[in-house]
Amino acid sequence: MSSPKVIKIGESYHVEGRPRETFQVLNIYHPPNIPGKAVVVGMVSMDSKAATPAHTHGGAAVVAVVADGTVLNQMNDEEPIISRVGETWYEGPGCHHVRSENVGEGDEKARFFTVLIVEEEVVAGDVGGIFVLDAERGDGA
């Protein structure tokens, strides 16, 4: 299956014809039992038919839990998976997240919690380093 076409609109990249997700940081922790690591807890919200261009997470390990709706995700060269409320998925460090889409019916929105464990320097100052689009690196525009 080919990757969806990614286009630049203003200052951001989008899957053609689809709205983008929003990401809200809920908290950042620095547990003493994992020195040098930060735990970033966030919420991803996707309007109806929203999609995220292919991306990586700055070397983070990621666990996601669906709170609302239905989402399709595809990692690396694996088959896509569909996750519903209460279901989870995992992205290992270095994972290439090639597809992320709200595939709910009609106007259904989707939301999922994320927990990312990442090197502290990746989130020093801001959290932009935990979400790196292929298109921004020149890999997929």
DOGU-216182 format. One line per field, with one value per residue: x, y, z of N, C-alpha, C in turn. Coordinates in nm, 4 decimals, decimal comma. Layout:
# residues N
n.X: [X | ...] .
n.Y: [Y | ...] .
n.Z: [Z | ...] .
ca.X: [X | ...] .
ca.Y: [Y | ...] .
ca.Z: [Z | ...] .
c.X: [X | ...] .
c.Y: [Y | ...] .
c.Z: [Z | ...] .
***
This chain:
# residues 141
n.X: [0,0847 | 0,0597 | 0,1951 | -0,0067 | -0,0550 | 0,1362 | 0,1064 | 0,2084 | 0,0595 | 0,0414 | 0,2408 | 0,2522 | 0,2482 | 0,0234 | -0,1870 | -0,3086 | -0,6187 | -0,7190 | -0,7935 | -0,5607 | -0,4297 | -0,4474 | -0,2202 | -0,1856 | 0,0116 | -0,0108 | 0,1314 | 0,4719 | 0,7072 | 0,9901 | 1,1158 | 1,3035 | 1,4012 | 1,4613 | 1,7045 | 1,7937 | 1,5847 | 1,2639 | 0,9157 | 0,6488 | 0,3215 | 0,0379 | -0,2386 | -0,3909 | -0,5975 | -0,8376 | -1,0203 | -1,3133 | -1,2238 | -0,9569 | -0,5995 | -0,2576 | 0,0546 | 0,3288 | 0,5661 | 0,8140 | 0,9138 | 1,1312 | 1,3044 | 1,1617 | 0,9882 | 0,6579 | 0,3325 | -0,0058 | -0,3475 | -0,6738 | -0,9261 | -1,1618 | -1,3568 | -1,2328 | -0,9309 | -0,6845 | -0,3697 | -0,0397 | 0,2681 | 0,6093 | 0,6834 | 0,4661 | 0,1346 | -0,1616 | -0,3358 | -0,6468 | -0,7788 | -0,9921 | -1,2029 | -1,0493 | -0,8577 | -0,5083 | -0,1837 | 0,1631 | 0,4673 | 0,7890 | 1,1203 | 1,2547 | 1,0637 | 0,8829 | 0,6144 | 0,3904 | 0,1250 | -0,1569 | -0,4770 | -0,8092 | -1,0647 | -1,3289 | -1,6915 | -1,8969 | -1,9246 | -1,7624 | -1,5350 | -1,1962 | -0,9916 | -0,6864 | -0,4861 | -0,1404 | 0,1687 | 0,4938 | 0,8258 | 1,1298 | 1,4570 | 1,5760 | 1,6899 | 1,5612 | 1,3175 | 1,3851 | 1,3284 | 1,1191 | 0,8579 | 0,8759 | 1,0603 | 0,9678 | 0,7995 | 0,8406 | 0,7990 | 0,8207 | 0,8206 | 0,9237 | 1,1840 | 1,2565 | 1,2013 | 0,9577 | 0,7854] .
n.Y: [-0,1171 | 0,2202 | 0,5243 | 0,7927 | 1,1018 | 1,3825 | 1,7234 | 2,0705 | 2,3178 | 2,6434 | 2,6818 | 2,4188 | 2,0590 | 1,8344 | 1,5447 | 1,5051 | 1,6614 | 1,6061 | 1,6885 | 1,7886 | 1,6347 | 1,7321 | 1,7963 | 1,7767 | 1,8464 | 1,6916 | 1,6453 | 1,6391 | 1,4205 | 1,3356 | 1,0712 | 0,9415 | 0,6827 | 0,6246 | 0,7590 | 1,0445 | 1,0240 | 1,1350 | 1,1339 | 1,1810 | 1,2761 | 1,2827 | 1,4066 | 1,3168 | 1,4556 | 1,4007 | 1,5293 | 1,4429 | 1,2220 | 1,3014 | 1,2947 | 1,2029 | 1,2964 | 1,0773 | 0,9935 | 1,0139 | 0,9593 | 1,0912 | 0,8986 | 0,7982 | 0,5625 | 0,4606 | 0,4426 | 0,4113 | 0,4835 | 0,4399 | 0,6758 | 0,7795 | 0,7078 | 0,5660 | 0,4520 | 0,4166 | 0,2745 | 0,2428 | 0,0923 | 0,1079 | -0,1429 | -0,2981 | -0,4496 | -0,2423 | -0,1494 | -0,1433 | 0,0405 | 0,0641 | 0,2243 | 0,1979 | 0,0192 | -0,0493 | 0,0495 | 0,0008 | 0,1696 | 0,1122 | 0,2434 | 0,4376 | 0,3599 | 0,3866 | 0,5681 | 0,5260 | 0,5604 | 0,7242 | 0,7600 | 0,8897 | 0,6780 | 0,6638 | 0,6411 | 0,8597 | 1,1770 | 1,1213 | 1,1874 | 1,1293 | 1,0372 | 0,9887 | 0,8877 | 0,9421 | 0,8054 | 0,8799 | 0,7762 | 0,9198 | 1,0489 | 1,3047 | 1,5369 | 1,5571 | 1,6742 | 1,9077 | 2,2421 | 2,2590 | 2,0434 | 1,9723 | 1,7999 | 1,5415 | 1,4750 | 1,4258 | 1,4976 | 1,3129 | 1,4690 | 1,7121 | 1,6446 | 1,6005 | 1,3549 | 1,2714 | 1,4427] .
n.Z: [0,0000 | -0,0850 | 0,0520 | 0,1802 | -0,0034 | 0,0844 | 0,1560 | 0,1696 | 0,3610 | 0,4194 | 0,6948 | 0,7726 | 0,7294 | 0,5655 | 0,5223 | 0,2063 | 0,1505 | 0,4019 | 0,7443 | 1,0067 | 1,3069 | 1,6578 | 1,9245 | 2,2678 | 2,5416 | 2,8470 | 3,0792 | 3,1965 | 3,3199 | 3,5285 | 3,6154 | 3,8890 | 3,8777 | 3,6166 | 3,5011 | 3,3056 | 3,1323 | 3,0138 | 3,0808 | 2,8844 | 2,8884 | 2,6928 | 2,4886 | 2,1938 | 1,9541 | 1,7043 | 1,4470 | 1,2527 | 0,9975 | 1,0075 | 0,9574 | 1,0061 | 0,8772 | 0,7778 | 1,0324 | 1,2995 | 1,6445 | 1,7790 | 1,8900 | 2,1004 | 2,3137 | 2,2792 | 2,4128 | 2,3418 | 2,4169 | 2,3251 | 2,3697 | 2,2647 | 1,9759 | 1,6625 | 1,5385 | 1,2823 | 1,2467 | 1,1217 | 1,1438 | 1,0552 | 0,8221 | 0,8702 | 0,8783 | 0,8669 | 1,1688 | 1,3419 | 1,6033 | 1,8824 | 2,1346 | 2,4476 | 2,3620 | 2,2941 | 2,1607 | 2,0756 | 2,0132 | 1,9354 | 2,0210 | 1,7593 | 1,5794 | 1,2746 | 1,2037 | 0,9801 | 0,8992 | 1,0366 | 1,1239 | 1,1634 | 1,1444 | 1,1955 | 1,1786 | 0,9831 | 1,1307 | 1,3445 | 1,6028 | 1,7149 | 1,9914 | 2,1649 | 2,4408 | 2,5008 | 2,6054 | 2,6289 | 2,6451 | 2,6604 | 2,5736 | 2,7879 | 2,6715 | 2,4277 | 2,4768 | 2,5993 | 2,6673 | 2,4616 | 2,3333 | 2,0702 | 1,9482 | 1,9818 | 1,7848 | 1,4692 | 1,1451 | 0,8390 | 0,6081 | 0,6976 | 0,7419 | 0,4904 | 0,3832 | 0,2779 | 0,1376] .
ca.X: [0,0000 | 0,1413 | 0,1689 | -0,0907 | 0,0180 | 0,1523 | 0,1235 | 0,2321 | -0,0411 | 0,0984 | 0,3646 | 0,2443 | 0,2236 | -0,1044 | -0,2258 | -0,3932 | -0,7629 | -0,7561 | -0,7481 | -0,4536 | -0,4541 | -0,3880 | -0,1518 | -0,1780 | 0,0915 | -0,0824 | 0,2325 | 0,6044 | 0,7655 | 1,1315 | 1,1271 | 1,4414 | 1,4449 | 1,5085 | 1,7820 | 1,8152 | 1,4620 | 1,1425 | 0,7898 | 0,5578 | 0,1837 | -0,0329 | -0,3662 | -0,4043 | -0,7374 | -0,8524 | -1,1536 | -1,3597 | -1,1390 | -0,8224 | -0,4867 | -0,1264 | 0,1589 | 0,4279 | 0,6509 | 0,8807 | 0,8967 | 1,2552 | 1,3635 | 1,0759 | 0,8981 | 0,5247 | 0,2130 | -0,1260 | -0,4732 | -0,7850 | -1,0283 | -1,2844 | -1,3486 | -1,1662 | -0,8125 | -0,6038 | -0,2271 | 0,0515 | 0,4057 | 0,7132 | 0,6258 | 0,3647 | -0,0025 | -0,2345 | -0,4229 | -0,7553 | -0,7947 | -1,1147 | -1,2003 | -0,9911 | -0,7492 | -0,3773 | -0,0765 | 0,2985 | 0,5664 | 0,9224 | 1,2137 | 1,2932 | 0,9498 | 0,8372 | 0,4677 | 0,3633 | -0,0152 | -0,2367 | -0,5992 | -0,9397 | -1,1460 | -1,4630 | -1,8063 | -1,9577 | -1,8527 | -1,7014 | -1,4006 | -1,1162 | -0,8903 | -0,6112 | -0,3799 | -0,0082 | 0,2749 | 0,6200 | 0,9477 | 1,2260 | 1,5728 | 1,5387 | 1,7309 | 1,4665 | 1,2077 | 1,4370 | 1,2823 | 0,9846 | 0,8387 | 0,8735 | 1,1463 | 0,9051 | 0,7095 | 0,9193 | 0,7382 | 0,9116 | 0,8254 | 1,0116 | 1,3208 | 1,2800 | 1,1855 | 0,8299 | 0,6938] .
ca.Y: [0,0000 | 0,3409 | 0,6258 | 0,9030 | 1,2191 | 1,4870 | 1,8561 | 2,1776 | 2,4237 | 2,7424 | 2,6372 | 2,2806 | 1,9526 | 1,7650 | 1,4438 | 1,5787 | 1,6515 | 1,5616 | 1,7760 | 1,7379 | 1,6097 | 1,8256 | 1,7283 | 1,8559 | 1,7881 | 1,6947 | 1,6554 | 1,5812 | 1,3705 | 1,2983 | 0,9713 | 0,9183 | 0,5457 | 0,6166 | 0,8816 | 1,0903 | 1,0062 | 1,2084 | 1,0687 | 1,2839 | 1,2281 | 1,3748 | 1,3694 | 1,3455 | 1,4688 | 1,3962 | 1,5542 | 1,3452 | 1,1957 | 1,3576 | 1,2046 | 1,2573 | 1,2503 | 0,9839 | 1,0604 | 0,9384 | 1,0226 | 1,1321 | 0,7892 | 0,7638 | 0,4476 | 0,5208 | 0,3622 | 0,4912 | 0,4238 | 0,5098 | 0,7255 | 0,7999 | 0,6875 | 0,4528 | 0,4994 | 0,3218 | 0,3043 | 0,1500 | 0,1149 | 0,0475 | -0,2121 | -0,3896 | -0,4275 | -0,1455 | -0,2015 | -0,0538 | 0,0389 | 0,1276 | 0,2706 | 0,1066 | -0,0609 | 0,0150 | 0,0062 | 0,0347 | 0,2046 | 0,1038 | 0,3489 | 0,4310 | 0,3193 | 0,4794 | 0,5669 | 0,5645 | 0,6029 | 0,7469 | 0,8175 | 0,8697 | 0,6030 | 0,6521 | 0,6623 | 0,9928 | 1,2896 | 1,0753 | 1,2328 | 1,0291 | 1,0885 | 0,8864 | 0,9278 | 0,8911 | 0,8104 | 0,8683 | 0,7753 | 0,9748 | 1,1167 | 1,4380 | 1,6449 | 1,5663 | 1,7624 | 2,0252 | 2,3670 | 2,2329 | 1,9018 | 1,9550 | 1,6898 | 1,4090 | 1,4562 | 1,4699 | 1,4526 | 1,2790 | 1,5824 | 1,8141 | 1,5947 | 1,5845 | 1,2135 | 1,2233 | 1,5438] .
ca.Z: [0,0000 | -0,0935 | 0,1537 | 0,1331 | -0,0507 | 0,1851 | 0,0960 | 0,2659 | 0,3633 | 0,5103 | 0,7588 | 0,8201 | 0,6327 | 0,5820 | 0,4252 | 0,1123 | 0,1665 | 0,5372 | 0,8527 | 1,0925 | 1,4484 | 1,7530 | 2,0348 | 2,3898 | 2,6492 | 2,9740 | 3,1842 | 3,1721 | 3,4442 | 3,5238 | 3,7220 | 3,9308 | 3,8491 | 3,4778 | 3,4835 | 3,1686 | 3,0531 | 3,0477 | 3,0458 | 2,8347 | 2,8782 | 2,6050 | 2,4281 | 2,0509 | 1,9134 | 1,5590 | 1,3945 | 1,1553 | 0,8795 | 1,0238 | 0,9344 | 1,0379 | 0,7849 | 0,8319 | 1,1301 | 1,4055 | 1,7754 | 1,8437 | 1,9664 | 2,2147 | 2,3204 | 2,2895 | 2,4356 | 2,3189 | 2,4617 | 2,2605 | 2,4618 | 2,1871 | 1,8322 | 1,5983 | 1,4672 | 1,2062 | 1,2552 | 1,0551 | 1,1846 | 0,9725 | 0,7061 | 0,9217 | 0,8334 | 0,9489 | 1,2744 | 1,3817 | 1,7489 | 1,9307 | 2,2734 | 2,5454 | 2,3048 | 2,2995 | 2,0710 | 2,1195 | 1,9120 | 1,9932 | 1,9812 | 1,6187 | 1,4968 | 1,1709 | 1,2072 | 0,8414 | 0,8841 | 1,1567 | 1,0675 | 1,2245 | 1,0475 | 1,2516 | 1,0902 | 0,9788 | 1,1908 | 1,4694 | 1,6375 | 1,7848 | 2,0839 | 2,2360 | 2,5317 | 2,4672 | 2,7053 | 2,5564 | 2,7259 | 2,5659 | 2,6315 | 2,8360 | 2,5808 | 2,3162 | 2,5162 | 2,6701 | 2,6062 | 2,4102 | 2,3010 | 1,9251 | 1,9058 | 1,9922 | 1,6709 | 1,3540 | 1,0197 | 0,7293 | 0,5153 | 0,7546 | 0,7246 | 0,3473 | 0,3487 | 0,2285 | 0,0831] .
c.X: [0,0891 | 0,1007 | 0,0791 | -0,0043 | 0,0178 | 0,1798 | 0,1476 | 0,1243 | 0,0073 | 0,2308 | 0,3607 | 0,2121 | 0,0954 | -0,1119 | -0,3289 | -0,5413 | -0,8110 | -0,7125 | -0,6379 | -0,5050 | -0,4075 | -0,3273 | -0,1420 | -0,0935 | 0,0128 | 0,0137 | 0,3636 | 0,6625 | 0,9121 | 1,1570 | 1,2734 | 1,4915 | 1,4817 | 1,5838 | 1,8032 | 1,6936 | 1,3516 | 1,0233 | 0,6922 | 0,4201 | 0,1067 | -0,1656 | -0,3637 | -0,5531 | -0,7437 | -0,9978 | -1,1902 | -1,2662 | -0,9981 | -0,7163 | -0,3574 | -0,0266 | 0,2577 | 0,5268 | 0,7232 | 0,8659 | 1,0284 | 1,3200 | 1,2806 | 1,0146 | 0,7607 | 0,4207 | 0,0944 | -0,2485 | -0,5874 | -0,8907 | -1,1636 | -1,2574 | -1,2724 | -1,0500 | -0,7417 | -0,4595 | -0,1483 | 0,1934 | 0,5004 | 0,6507 | 0,5207 | 0,2283 | -0,0688 | -0,3182 | -0,5295 | -0,7759 | -0,9177 | -1,1002 | -1,1482 | -0,8770 | -0,6205 | -0,2902 | 0,0551 | 0,3840 | 0,7027 | 1,0103 | 1,2572 | 1,1816 | 0,9149 | 0,6857 | 0,4208 | 0,2189 | -0,0785 | -0,3603 | -0,7189 | -1,0258 | -1,2876 | -1,5701 | -1,8542 | -1,8684 | -1,7811 | -1,5595 | -1,3283 | -1,0180 | -0,8167 | -0,5042 | -0,2492 | 0,0832 | 0,4036 | 0,7348 | 1,0616 | 1,3439 | 1,5332 | 1,5754 | 1,6363 | 1,3538 | 1,2549 | 1,3916 | 1,1430 | 0,9768 | 0,8378 | 0,9551 | 1,0844 | 0,8100 | 0,7775 | 0,8584 | 0,8455 | 0,9306 | 0,9175 | 1,1580 | 1,3565 | 1,2642 | 1,0571 | 0,7369 | 0,6681] .
c.Y: [0,1233 | 0,4388 | 0,7341 | 1,0217 | 1,3265 | 1,6188 | 1,9584 | 2,2836 | 2,5254 | 2,6924 | 2,4914 | 2,1839 | 1,8784 | 1,6485 | 1,5121 | 1,5520 | 1,6133 | 1,6657 | 1,7085 | 1,7120 | 1,7298 | 1,7440 | 1,8237 | 1,7807 | 1,8031 | 1,7072 | 1,5961 | 1,5450 | 1,3346 | 1,1973 | 0,9448 | 0,7772 | 0,5238 | 0,7463 | 0,9145 | 1,0776 | 1,0971 | 1,1237 | 1,1805 | 1,2206 | 1,3307 | 1,3202 | 1,4124 | 1,3481 | 1,4757 | 1,4227 | 1,4432 | 1,3411 | 1,2543 | 1,2503 | 1,2785 | 1,2078 | 1,1569 | 1,0591 | 0,9605 | 1,0184 | 1,0457 | 1,0255 | 0,7436 | 0,6253 | 0,5068 | 0,4128 | 0,4558 | 0,4118 | 0,5052 | 0,5460 | 0,7408 | 0,7645 | 0,5634 | 0,5062 | 0,3841 | 0,3680 | 0,1988 | 0,1895 | 0,0405 | -0,0172 | -0,3150 | -0,3583 | -0,3216 | -0,2169 | -0,0965 | -0,0718 | 0,1196 | 0,1630 | 0,1612 | 0,0221 | 0,0215 | -0,0277 | 0,0592 | 0,0668 | 0,2016 | 0,2197 | 0,3297 | 0,3895 | 0,4288 | 0,4650 | 0,6177 | 0,6070 | 0,6182 | 0,8232 | 0,7925 | 0,8015 | 0,5796 | 0,6830 | 0,8068 | 1,1011 | 1,2518 | 1,1304 | 1,1195 | 1,1008 | 0,9703 | 0,9498 | 0,8685 | 0,9041 | 0,7816 | 0,8711 | 0,8087 | 1,0358 | 1,2591 | 1,5488 | 1,6610 | 1,6641 | 1,8843 | 2,1516 | 2,3566 | 2,0872 | 1,8744 | 1,8375 | 1,5522 | 1,3806 | 1,5131 | 1,4110 | 1,4183 | 1,3991 | 1,6928 | 1,7747 | 1,5843 | 1,4418 | 1,1813 | 1,3274 | 1,5189] .
c.Z: [0,0000 | 0,0163 | 0,0962 | 0,0906 | 0,0578 | 0,1142 | 0,2067 | 0,2490 | 0,4661 | 0,5640 | 0,8026 | 0,7066 | 0,6689 | 0,4842 | 0,3364 | 0,1378 | 0,3053 | 0,6403 | 0,9337 | 1,2334 | 1,5313 | 1,8658 | 2,1519 | 2,4915 | 2,7785 | 3,0913 | 3,1349 | 3,3081 | 3,4203 | 3,6359 | 3,7597 | 3,9000 | 3,7023 | 3,4452 | 3,3361 | 3,0792 | 3,1041 | 3,0049 | 3,0100 | 2,8188 | 2,7959 | 2,5576 | 2,2821 | 2,0198 | 1,7619 | 1,5223 | 1,2959 | 1,0345 | 0,8899 | 1,0015 | 0,9652 | 0,9345 | 0,8557 | 0,9201 | 1,2188 | 1,5349 | 1,8486 | 1,9296 | 2,0847 | 2,1994 | 2,3504 | 2,3180 | 2,4166 | 2,3629 | 2,4013 | 2,3649 | 2,3928 | 2,0419 | 1,7896 | 1,5161 | 1,3968 | 1,2173 | 1,1809 | 1,0929 | 1,0904 | 0,8494 | 0,7486 | 0,8608 | 0,9213 | 1,0555 | 1,3048 | 1,5315 | 1,7869 | 2,0785 | 2,3667 | 2,4928 | 2,3002 | 2,1826 | 2,1243 | 1,9987 | 1,9796 | 1,9492 | 1,8357 | 1,5253 | 1,3962 | 1,1622 | 1,0708 | 0,8159 | 1,0212 | 1,1115 | 1,1577 | 1,1182 | 1,1008 | 1,1479 | 1,0961 | 1,0354 | 1,3206 | 1,4861 | 1,7087 | 1,8769 | 2,1429 | 2,3231 | 2,4817 | 2,5880 | 2,6299 | 2,6558 | 2,6317 | 2,6414 | 2,6698 | 2,7384 | 2,4618 | 2,3490 | 2,5951 | 2,5967 | 2,5483 | 2,3684 | 2,1512 | 1,8751 | 1,9170 | 1,8770 | 1,5477 | 1,2269 | 0,9177 | 0,6376 | 0,5662 | 0,7424 | 0,5775 | 0,2999 | 0,2751 | 0,1722 | -0,0632] .
***
